[in-house]
Amino acid sequence: MNPLSLSMATFAVSTIYIVWQNYRQLMARRERILRERVTYMLWCAANQEEYDESLSQC
């Protein structure tokens, strides 16, 4: 068998694997950022509610 065809197959598999890994990392990063934003939004909403309650008691 031609050694060039074996190295091309290895190169193709390696390229597909690297592209897949980069895609997975990108999706994980996007999900983490979304979770951080939702957490911050909920934290701000909870603090706003406490702030509104303290104003109504005056």
N, C-alpha and C positions, 0 to 999 in steps of 0.2 A: 504494500500500500504506500502511496505517496506521502512522505512526511509532511509536506506542505498542507495537505488536506486535513491531517490530524491537528496541526497547529491552528488552522483556520477554524475548525470545529471548537477547539478549546477556547479560542479567542471569542467566538460567537457566544458560547455559554457564559464565559466570564463577563462579557459586555451586558448580556441580558440580566445576569445576577446583579451587577453593579447598578444598572438602571432601576431594577426592582427595589433594591435596598434604598436608593436615593428617594424613590417615590414613597416608600413606607416611612422614611424619616420625615419627609415633607408633610405627609398626612398626619403623623403623630405630632409634629410641631404645630400645625394648624389647629388640631384638636386641643392641645395644651393651651394655646393662646386663647381660644374660644372659652375654655373652662375658666381661665384666669379672669377674663372680662366679665363673665357671668358672675363669678364669685365677687368681684369688685362691685358690680352693679347691686347685688343683693346686700353686700356690706353697707354700701351707701344708702340704700333704701331703709335698712334697719336703723342706721344712725339718724337718718332724717326723721323717722317716726319717733325716736327717743327725744330728738330736739324739739319736735312739734309738741310733744306731751309736756315738756318742761316749760314751754312758753304758755301753754293754756293754764297752768297752775298759778301763774303770777297774778 
